[in-house]
Amino acid sequence: MTGNYSIYGVNGPVVTVLGRTALTMNEMVFVGRKRLLAEVIRVDSDKAVIQVYEETDGLRPGEPVEPTGAPMSITLGPGLLGGIFDGVANPLKAIAAENGAFIPAGVHVENLGDRLWDVTFRIREGDSVRPGTIFAECRETGAIDHKSMIPPGISGTVLSVKPDGSYTVNDVLAIVTDEHGNDREIRLAHRWPIKQPRPVARRLSLTKPLVTGQRVVDTFFPIAKGGAAAIPGGFGTGKTMMQHQLAKWCDADIIIYIGCGERGNEMTNALTEFSELIDPKNGRPLMDRTVLIANTSNMPVAAREASIYTGITMAEYYRDMGYHVAMMADSTSRWAEAMREISGRLEEMPADEGFPAYLPSRLSEFYERAGCTENLNGTEGSVSVIGAVSPQGADFSEPVTQNTKRFTRCFWALDKSLAYARHYPAINWNDSYSEYVGDLSDWYTTQVGDDFTACRTELFSILAAENNLMEIVKLIGSDVLPDDQKLTIETARVIRVGFLQQNAFHRDDTFVSPVKQLKMMQVILYLHHKCRDIIARQIPISEIVKKGLFDKLVQMKYDIPNDRLELFDDYYRLIDTSLSELN
């Protein structure tokens, strides 16, 4: 790229270059003598505006701006899994080994390193290849096989290919002659623009749930594989804790976790915990199928935007191999705040609460990259996006939460009162919703049980009835309620405490299969129906409560191991025996 440019002005992370330039929108550039990584965000006839992804302390007018002629990109290949990266995909462990705990400005380290990989090729000379063709495989970690693909934009005939052996990501492994007669070099890794979605053959309908083992999610507010969900909640309501639980237990093949603008000590805890977690699926470290992107609140604000796009690009890359990927973004509010700060420095017209007018479009661009797809190589994969939202003062009417609701079909509203009462997950069942329920009903019917949806609906109706009754109880007390309404309140307590509340530290309660969830619902409803019949015969509910059955069902989640589901039959016999004494 030709052109010698110099800095005219510096305003925090925003740098201005005066004069007519050949710079293009979203072009990656290096700014200053330290060669700070940056991106062009505005091009006028007489100036260009650049946002810098690193600290601009000490930057002065007159320092050079070096164009690259390419958009902001990252290198994709084996070596991502198990890594900890900053917002622009610099490997933090490698930087710490060379420079200490603090990242110096202008340090850029190759994110995949120079490790040798044992490669097995799936192509031969003379084969025809096209974008997405899997040409080689290597064991990336103990849990995941990495499938190297022909990059998008390259197709033709294999002119030559190396024998199976050990290679680095930079070695030329094959030569492909394209339709124009040009020879194209194929390596284990290739670069991809982070703001450009990777191509797919077609998008598929969302018909399978992302099973999390969390009852309030799987039963009441499920998310589909390839779906998008939002977790809004105020400070201390458990957003990060819930994302950690989902990352550990959901049935995704790959986890991408992004700490976007989070507190440094919280991010440190996350990095430490993830490094120590054991994958319940295979007994290996969870990091074997996890990528962590750390962008703390004291890092440059512009890098928050890059971290979101970096994470979703990595997720799409593994999706293209045929894997199901779950991406956790914690939190998108910090990204929106960074956009607001940069927008203010650009003197753009502010919209609601000072956020830029393009906030909705940026959010939609991000969440629309979720999906279940048929890939270019014929495999099926998915990217499920779960974004935490941190509204100030837990005000769900603020712009980030409201705009996020427009682009996600699953809304897990965390409640401060539930969190303070130690009810986890603190998802408020009255404010939350999932639009995937209808899409997933066939899966639940065929894979779990015919009456799963009916049980879910009835439990939901009992909780809704309790919510209405509690308004009356607050005014005049519960003694004036008829027995059938008192039964609703008792059953709702069992649902809330015994079913929706879950103990992440209990061996049998931290993860519960959908089959066990259905059996728990069936027992609760069986007791409810039997009690309703007894009350209809004018037997007071106080006599039923004395039997202790409701309290027994609250403890059901602890008393029945996940591998002993036949013990549910004992509950049916106990209910029949205890209630028969009242006839």
Buried (B, 14 or more C-beta within 10 A) or exposed (E): EEEEBEBBEBBBBBBBBBEEBEBBEBBBBBBBEBBBBBBBBBBEEEBBBBBBBBBBEEBEEEBBBBBEEBBBBBBBBBBBBBBBBBBBBBBBEBBEEEEEEEBEBBBBBBBBBEEEBEBEBEBEEEBEBEBBBBBBBBBBBEBBEBBBBBBBEBBBBBEEBBEEEEBBBBBEBBBBBBEEEEEBEBBBBBEBBBBBBBBBBEEBEBBBBBBBBBBBBBBBBBBBBBBBBBBBBBEEBBBBBBBBBBBBBBBBBBBBBBBBBBEEEBBBBBBEEBBEBEBEEEEEBBBBBBBBBBBBBEBBBBBBBBBBBBBBBBBBBBBBBBBBBBBBBBBBBBBBBBBBBBBBBBEBEEBEEEBBEEBBEBBBBBBEBBBBBBBBBEBBBBBBBBBBBBBEEBEBEBBBBBBBBEBBBBBBBBBBEBBEEEBBBBBBBEEBBBEBBEBBBEBBBEBBBEBBBEBBEBBBEBBBBBEEBEEEBEEEEEEEBEBEBBBBBBBBBBBBBBBBBBEBEEEBBBBBBBBBBBBBBBBBBBBBEBBBEBBEEEBEBEBBBEBEBBBBBBEBBEEBEBEEBEEBEEBBEBBEEBBEEBE
